[in-house]
Amino acid sequence: MPPERYETERFGPKTAGEIVREAVLELTYTAHDMAPFARDMGHVDEAGEVLPPFRWDEDRRLRLRAKLDALYFHLYGVTDRDDIRYIYSTFPIVEREEEKVWGRYRSRDLCLAWTSALAAGDPDAEIDL
């Protein structure tokens, strides 16, 4: 992926780079020892003080990872829903574990929903599955 594509590829009001940075910040900055990273990412208040870490929330983290999956599928040209389902089918252990917990392959379903939202230009969609 050419680095410049992160800034030229847009999903509504946001670039791919903005979407990735937001998700990676939240997935990474979950403890105070990561404050220098958060500061470097611009996660500061008006006085320039780093904001508190994000609370660890398994559901939120699953959603963010599915959003990133959808974004990268799009960036690599994988937009056919059957192709995305097939790729997810190659992770049978994850599928079994998620079906035990949620009764379905939730990360796949969230990724498919994010694929539609991003294609529609709505990178901040409220997806509730």
Secondary structure, 3 states (H helix, E strand, C coil): CCCCHHHHCEECCEEHHHHHHHHHHHHHCCCHHHHHHHHHCCCECCCCCECCCCCCCHHHHHHHHHHHHHHHHHHCCCCCHHHHHHHHHCCHHHHHHHHHHHCCCHHHHHHHHHHHHHHCCCCCCCCCC
